[in-house]
Amino acid sequence: MKDISPDILIFMYFLLFLYSGLETFMDGNRLTQKTTRLQNKLATQNILYKYSKQLIQMTSLVMVISSSIIMYHSLRNYLKKEYKNETLPNLPIEQYIPQLYNFFTIFLIVVTLIYYSKKPIAFLTNLSLLAGLLMMRKYQTIAM
C-alpha cells in the first residue's frame, strides 16, 4: 500500500477548521451559541465581553481564510509532486504560512484553556489537534 502524501493529510487536517469557520458564518444559531459561551466565561465589565460576537466573527473569518490558504498550498504541492502539474500558481500570501500555523497554534491553546479546561474529552481532543499541528510544524517543510 502506498503511503498517503503528507500534503493530502495536511489538506484533510485543515478541513476541520475550514468547516468550523464556515459553520459559524452560515448558522446564526452557532454564532449565538459561541458568543454566549464566551460571554459566560468573561466578566461583564471586560471589553471582550462587549465585543465577543465581533471577536468570534473575526476569528472565524481568519480561520476560513487561513485554512483555505494552507489547503491550497498543500493541494498545489501535492499536484506538483505527484503529477508534475504546475497549473496552480504560487500565491504571494503563501509566504506567510508559518504565521498561519502560529495563528492556529495560539488559537488551539486559547480555545482549549477557555472552553475546555473542565471537560476532559474535549480538552484531550483539542490537545490531540494541537499535537498534530505541532508535529506538522516539526516534520513537514510545508509548515516552515
Secondary structure by P-SEA (a helix, b strand, c coil): cccccaaaaaaaaaaaaaaaaaaaaacaaaaaaaaaaaaaacccccccccaaaaaaaaaaaaaaaaaaaaaaaaaaaaaaaacccccccccccccaaaaaaaaaaaaaaaaaaccccccaaaaaaaaaaaaaaaaaaccccccc
